[in-house]
Amino acid sequence: MVLSGSVNDYKDVKLSGKISSDIALFKSIFSRDAVLRTREILVGGVTRCYLIFMDGMVNSASQGETVVEALIEAKIPAGQKVSCEYIAQNILFANEVNETASLPDMLRAILYGDTLLIADGSTTALTINTKGWRTRGIKEPDSERVLQGPREGFDEAAMFNVAMIRRKLLTPDLCIEFMRIGRRSDTPIFICYLGSLVRENMLKELKARLEKIDIDGILDSNYIAECIRDNKYSLLKTMGSTERPDIVAARLLEGRIALVVDGTPVVLTIPYLFSENFQSDEDYYINFTLASFARVLRWLSFFITVSVPGVFVALVTHHFELLPTHFALTVARLRVGVPIASVVECLALIFAFEILKEAGLRMPQNLGHALGVVGGLVVGQAAVEAGIISAPMLIAVAFSAISGLMIPRMMSAIFYFRILVVIACAVWGLLGYFALASVFVIRVFSIESFGVDYTESFAAPRFQTLKDSLFRAPWNFMKTRPIFNKNRVRKSSKK
């Protein structure tokens, strides 16, 4: 038999009923696994049983109390045949015990922290829930901190993450479907949605794309995101991602679908809209006036961070006459002695800020702050005084870089947009800027996310469609959900 590394390779293999042969089968499958453990137990002093499990993945205390102790102390009536069914119904104390004849299911149970029990004379086995591997525990995600609101974050264990979503939505309408992806990793995936809200065609499309994934292993949710997203080579996100259960619950209440992947705290949500890039988790936990003002600032910051460096290059290169006289003279005076062209100077500063940002993120926290101070102040000031760069260009690029931090969901895309704008403005001036802006707008309005218009809130602008995009309206006015779900009524108009 040619093995691909998947547990499904053993779907045609069955237990023989002879315990010595069956134990030899499992030991041959895990012949190079040093943490496989087996333990022989005589049930009722007659029937040989074996427990098979992975050391370090089971809760030893729970296994000892609910399995080992129960088997050893079991009193078997005379003449009673000890089968797996009898053991499950009359002896074991564990909360979850399942009988199976499928060898792939047995292997999955062992690999995922369960204990497998096989009995002499039985062609089936029992999978006993004894999972006990350690997790990080519940803590607030570092990348999604809020000053006001829940302090919970997902863990790497998918079952715990699903439980946290369930705790937010105490309704039987919450549907959770299970599947596995990855030939070798066999990673558990949970599809979560509210049955009365989600569109069936969107759910069907998601399942079809997931079933087409053929890859060795899934170690993070981004593996799946890159395989199933729309516009795979676009710089713009078409799938949402978050580490907060409250955000996932809120998106499910809008008729979206969540993908929980085992082994990562990042949960994917679909569909994803362009306006979500400018939303913050905290917008819904503070007064709507403050949230609306902050959201308008983010839209403005996007315009500033993408446009300012390129427009400044266009003005000093092609349209110097458009600058106010006093300002133009100041810029000209400060550029005297700078040895490089404006466009090269601008691109060099953008790359320098990007290097400082990445270095600050990758270094230990205390060193990262020191690097930001040294790189941003000392090196920048020294470069201006040495005449390598001009102060106006440094201010423009620095202001653009700081504005980009207001939109963390678009940080990677903003870097490329900024570079494209600078090059277009350096070559064609403001004409290049407006041409590129037109291409960007056309492109954004042409994108879809799982059959949903990427800019659905702007397609037919009304108050009800703009109430949670350009600004955050009071909850009293949020009476309808987005158009991509079956039931649009969010809030009754009755008092």
LINMOPE-V176462 format. One line per field, one symbol per residue. psi: psi as a letter, one per 40 degrees, with the letter a starting at -180 (. if undefined). A space follows every 10 residues. Layout:
psi: ???
This chain:
psi: hhheeidede dehiidehdd dddddddddf deheehiihh hhheedhhih hhihheeihd dddddecddd ddehhhiheh hgidddddde dieidhhhhi ehdddddddd deeihhhiih eheiihhhhf hfiiidihih hdefiidhai fiiiaehddd ddddddddgg heehhhiiii ihdddfhhhh hhihdedihd dddddddddd dehgidihei dddddddeii gdeieihehi iiehdddddd ddeeeihihh hheiehhiii ihiddddeii dedeeiiddd dddddddddd dddddddddd dddddeddfd eeiidddddd dddeehehei iddddddddd dddddddddd ddiidddddd dddddddddd dddddeedii dddddddddd ddddeegdee dddddddddd dddddddead dddddddddd ddddeeiihf ehhdfdeedg hidddeefcd ihiiddegei iiefidhehd hiei.
